[in-house]
Amino acid sequence: MDATSGTEQTRPLTSFSHGAGCGCKLGPAELERVMGTLALADLSPDVLVGAETGDDAAVVRLGDGRALIATLDFFTPIVDDPYDWGRIAATNALSDVYAMGGTPFLALNIVSWPVDDLPLEMLGRVLQGGADVAAAAGAAVLGGHTITDPEPKYGMVALGFASADRVVRNSTATPGAALFLTKPLGLGIASTAIKRGRATPEQVAAAVELMTTPNAAAAEAMLEAGVEAATDVTGFGLLGHLHRMLAASGLAARVDASAVRLLPGTMDLARADVVPGGTKRNLAYVRPHVDWGELSEPERVVLADAQTSGGLLIAATDPGALEDALARRGVPAMRIGLTEPGPAGRIALAGRVAE
């Protein structure tokens, strides 16, 4: 029996998905190609963050000292429990608001559902998971939109508020800033292992726990510390999101691979090629921009792994203040590198990824 109030489920939810979580999204190279074909209108001066820097959300200045943050995110089933899928998808969508230094206040559901193949009671469990996460974040779910679709998909539009003069961007990193990461890597690989029946119960539990942990406390800490830049690590992986931050900021960076933590079992799964297609697209995209040092191919894979509801990547010129703010909120964080002058977007890796 599954978690749908006694409904018999003979087919795993993840078997309906062509991919897993944020690993389903267009790769960064494909997205850049599409965006390059668009003729976009000139923006109002009140648009503080648009599409040009590939940031986590759009931000528009309001007339009262606040800014409105707008984002959306949805994806195919990432776990087989519908309630957990709803929780993960909502946590992931709200993360973009936190990455900009905002507080969520409103959400709308996005749903595609195979009405002939999966019971509506199961969809109710998905929506309940999302609603519970939004409520805990102080955001009201005020409706949404549904369509029928052979492949189930779920996510949210998320709106938030921030002080207009304290919006945290991915494009404002400065030379000499310490780089921090607030969650271990390996979520894309773990999700693929779940889909292929290769994940242990312990790995499933650890992945779900991490993906349903909100970035709210990390966002509070970075605002208190007055950090220079941040982004959340999701579908483009650590290296992809770092490359975009550096390119938008006109900087390079050095990263200590040995400082990056992984979910248990991630490296073994990478060696066995239990790797999502999105991760492989990420790796192909960042290869020309990275000096790999002594890293093996599986180590490169995990650093490019497409995360779902990953942690924040933060650039701080006062690392002590950020470490203190994170520690007081119980947020574990890894100090993984340093920004520096150099070719925009270039990343130099040293050390080996610890298992």
C-alpha positions in Angstrom: 0.0 0.0 0.0 1.2 3.5 -0.7 0.6 6.9 1.1 -2.7 7.6 -0.7 -5.1 6.7 2.0 -5.1 3.0 1.2 -4.9 3.1 -2.6 -3.2 0.2 -4.1 -0.2 1.3 -6.2 1.3 -1.3 -8.5 3.7 1.0 -10.3 6.2 3.3 -8.6 5.6 7.0 -9.0 9.1 7.6 -10.3 8.5 5.1 -13.2 6.3 7.7 -14.8 9.2 10.2 -15.0 11.7 10.4 -17.9 14.2 12.0 -15.5 14.5 12.9 -11.8 13.8 16.3 -10.3 15.9 19.2 -11.5 17.9 16.7 -13.6 15.0 17.0 -16.1 15.6 20.7 -16.9 17.2 22.0 -20.0 21.0 22.0 -19.7 22.8 25.4 -19.4 24.1 25.2 -23.0 20.6 24.4 -24.4 19.0 27.2 -22.3 21.6 29.8 -23.5 20.9 28.7 -27.0 17.2 29.3 -26.7 17.6 32.6 -24.8 19.9 33.8 -27.5 17.1 33.6 -30.1 14.8 36.0 -28.2 14.2 39.7 -28.8 13.3 41.1 -25.4 11.8 44.5 -24.7 13.6 47.2 -22.8 13.1 46.8 -19.1 11.7 49.3 -16.6 14.3 50.9 -14.2 12.3 49.2 -11.4 13.4 45.8 -12.6 16.3 45.0 -10.3 17.0 41.5 -11.5 16.0 40.1 -14.9 17.1 37.2 -17.1 20.4 38.6 -18.2 22.5 37.2 -15.4 20.8 33.9 -15.0 19.9 34.6 -11.4 17.5 32.5 -9.3 14.4 34.8 -9.6 13.1 38.0 -11.1 13.0 41.0 -8.8 11.0 44.2 -9.2 11.2 47.3 -7.0 7.9 48.3 -5.3 7.1 51.8 -4.2 7.5 51.3 -0.5 11.1 50.3 -0.1 10.4 46.6 -0.8 11.1 44.4 -3.8 8.9 41.7 -5.2 10.6 38.4 -5.9 9.0 36.1 -8.5 10.0 32.6 -9.4 8.6 29.2 -10.4 9.9 25.6 -10.4 8.3 22.2 -11.2 9.5 18.8 -12.1 8.6 15.1 -12.6 8.5 12.7 -9.6 11.7 12.4 -7.7 10.7 9.9 -5.1 7.9 7.3 -4.9 6.1 8.8 -1.9 3.6 11.4 -3.2 3.6 13.4 0.0 7.4 13.6 0.1 7.5 14.6 -3.6 5.1 17.5 -2.8 7.3 18.6 0.1 10.5 18.4 -2.0 9.0 20.3 -4.9 7.7 23.1 -2.7 11.0 23.4 -0.7 12.8 23.6 -4.0 10.5 26.4 -5.4 10.7 28.5 -2.3 14.5 28.2 -2.3 14.8 30.7 -5.1 13.2 33.3 -2.9 15.5 32.6 -0.1 18.5 32.7 -2.4 17.6 36.3 -3.3 17.4 37.3 0.4 13.6 37.3 0.5 10.8 35.9 2.5 8.0 33.9 0.7 4.4 35.1 1.1 2.4 33.5 -1.7 2.5 30.4 -3.8 0.5 28.9 -6.7 0.5 25.2 -7.6 1.6 23.9 -11.1 0.2 20.4 -11.8 0.3 17.9 -14.7 -1.5 14.7 -13.9 -2.2 11.4 -15.7 -5.8 11.1 -14.6 -6.3 7.7 -16.3 -3.2 6.1 -14.7 -2.8 7.6 -11.2 -5.6 8.2 -8.6 -6.6 11.7 -7.8 -6.2 10.8 -4.1 -2.5 10.6 -4.8 -2.5 14.0 -6.3 -4.1 15.2 -3.1 -1.2 13.8 -1.1 1.3 15.7 -3.4 -0.6 19.0 -3.0 -0.8 18.4 0.8 3.0 18.0 1.0 3.4 21.3 -0.9 0.8 23.1 1.2 2.4 22.0 4.5 5.9 23.2 3.4 4.4 26.6 2.3 2.5 27.0 5.5 5.6 26.3 7.6 7.4 29.0 5.5 4.6 31.5 6.1 3.4 31.4 2.5 -0.3 30.9 1.5 -1.1 28.6 -1.4 -3.9 30.5 -3.2 -4.7 28.2 -6.1 -2.8 27.2 -9.3 -3.3 25.5 -12.6 -3.7 21.9 -13.6 -3.6 20.0 -16.9 -3.9 16.3 -17.8 -0.5 14.8 -18.9 0.8 11.3 -19.3 3.8 12.3 -17.2 3.1 13.7 -13.7 4.7 17.0 -12.8 4.4 19.3 -9.8 5.8 22.5 -8.6 5.0 26.1 -7.6 5.1 29.7 -8.5 6.6 31.4 -5.5 6.4 35.1 -4.6 8.4 36.8 -1.9 9.3 40.2 -0.5 12.8 41.6 0.3 14.2 45.0 1.1 14.9 46.6 -2.2 18.4 47.7 -1.0 19.2 44.2 0.4 18.4 41.9 -2.5 21.2 39.3 -2.8 22.2 38.7 -6.4 24.5 36.1 -8.2 26.2 38.9 -10.1 27.8 40.9 -7.3 30.6 38.7 -6.0 33.9 40.6 -5.3 37.5 39.4 -5.5 38.8 37.7 -2.4 35.3 36.5 -1.2 35.2 33.1 0.5 32.8 30.6 -1.0 30.5 28.6 1.2 28.1 25.7 0.4 25.3 24.8 2.8 24.3 21.3 1.7 26.2 18.2 0.6 26.1 17.2 -3.1 24.8 14.0 -4.6 21.0 14.6 -4.7 20.7 14.1 -8.5 22.7 10.9 -8.3 20.6 9.7 -5.3 17.4 10.5 -7.2 18.5 8.5 -10.2 19.4 5.6 -7.9 15.9 5.8 -6.5 14.4 5.7 -9.9 16.5 2.7 -10.9 15.9 0.8 -7.7 19.6 1.2 -6.7 19.2 3.3 -3.6 19.2 1.8 -0.1 16.5 2.9 2.4 19.1 4.9 4.2 20.1 6.7 1.1 16.5 7.5 0.3 15.9 8.8 3.8 19.0 11.0 3.8 18.1 12.4 0.4 14.5 13.2 1.4 15.7 14.8 4.6 18.1 17.1 2.8 15.7 18.0 0.0 13.0 19.0 2.4 15.3 21.1 4.6 14.5 24.8 3.7 17.2 27.4 3.1 15.4 29.9 5.2 17.9 29.9 8.1 20.9 30.1 5.7 19.2 33.1 4.0 18.8 34.8 7.4 22.4 34.2 8.1 23.7 35.6 4.9 21.6 38.7 5.3 22.8 39.2 8.8 26.4 38.8 7.6 25.9 41.2 4.7 27.3 38.8 2.1 28.2 40.0 -1.4 26.5 37.4 -3.6 24.6 34.1 -3.5 22.7 31.5 -5.6 21.1 28.2 -4.8 22.6 25.1 -6.2 20.0 23.2 -8.2 19.8 21.9 -11.7 23.1 23.2 -13.1 25.1 21.6 -10.2 27.7 23.3 -8.1 30.1 24.0 -10.9 27.4 25.2 -13.2 26.0 27.7 -10.7 29.4 28.8 -9.6 30.4 29.4 -13.2 27.4 31.5 -13.8 28.0 33.5 -10.6 31.6 34.1 -11.6 30.8 35.0 -15.3 28.1 37.5 -14.1 30.5 39.0 -11.6 33.6 39.1 -13.9 35.7 36.9 -11.7 37.4 33.5 -11.5 37.7 31.2 -8.5 39.7 28.5 -6.8 37.9 25.6 -5.2 39.2 23.0 -2.8 37.4 19.8 -3.9 38.3 18.0 -0.6 36.2 20.5 1.3 33.0 19.5 -0.6 30.9 16.9 1.3 28.7 14.3 -0.4 25.7 12.2 0.5 26.8 8.7 1.6 27.3 6.4 -1.3 27.4 9.1 -3.9 30.9 8.3 -5.3 30.1 4.6 -5.6 27.0 5.4 -7.6 28.9 7.8 -9.8 31.5 5.1 -10.6 28.6 2.8 -11.5 27.2 5.5 -13.9 24.0 5.9 -11.9 24.0 9.5 -13.1 21.1 11.6 -14.4 21.3 13.0 -17.9 21.1 16.5 -16.6 24.4 16.0 -14.7 26.1 14.8 -17.8 24.8 17.9 -19.7 26.2 20.0 -16.9 29.6 18.4 -17.0 29.8 18.9 -20.8 28.9 22.6 -20.3 31.5 23.4 -17.7 34.4 21.3 -19.0 35.9 24.2 -21.1 35.7 26.5 -18.1 37.4 24.3 -15.4 41.0 23.4 -14.6 40.4 19.9 -13.2 43.7 19.3 -11.4 43.9 15.6 -10.4 40.2 14.9 -10.3 39.0 11.6 -11.8 35.9 11.5 -14.0 33.5 10.3 -11.3 34.8 13.2 -9.0 34.1 15.6 -11.9 30.6 14.1 -12.2 29.6 14.7 -8.6 30.8 18.3 -8.7 28.5 18.9 -11.7 25.6 16.8 -10.3 22.2 18.3 -10.9 20.8 19.0 -7.5 17.1 19.3 -6.5 16.5 21.6 -3.5 20.2 21.9 -2.9 22.0 24.4 -0.6 23.0 28.0 -1.0 26.4 28.9 -2.6 27.4 32.1 -0.9 30.3 34.6 -1.5 31.3 36.5 1.6 34.2 38.9 2.1 33.7 38.6 5.9 33.7 34.8 6.3 33.9 34.9 10.0 30.7 36.8 10.3 28.9 34.4 8.0 30.3 31.3 9.8 29.1 32.7 13.1 25.6 33.6 11.7 25.3 30.1 10.2 26.5 28.3 13.3 24.1 30.2 15.6 21.2 28.9 13.4 22.5 25.4 13.3 23.2 25.5 9.5 26.2 23.3 8.6 28.3 24.8 5.9 31.4 24.0 3.9 34.0 26.7 3.1 35.0 25.5 -0.4 37.0 28.2 -2.1 37.8 31.8 -2.9 37.0 34.2 -5.7 39.8 36.0 -7.5 40.6 38.2 -10.5 40.9 36.2 -13.6 39.0 35.2 -16.8 35.3 35.6 -16.0 33.8 32.2 -15.1 37.0 30.3 -14.8 37.3 27.7 -12.0 40.5 26.0 -10.8 40.0 22.9 -8.8 42.6 21.4 -6.3 42.5 18.4 -4.0 40.4 15.3 -4.3 36.7 14.8 -3.5 36.4 12.9 -0.1 34.0 10.0 -0.1 
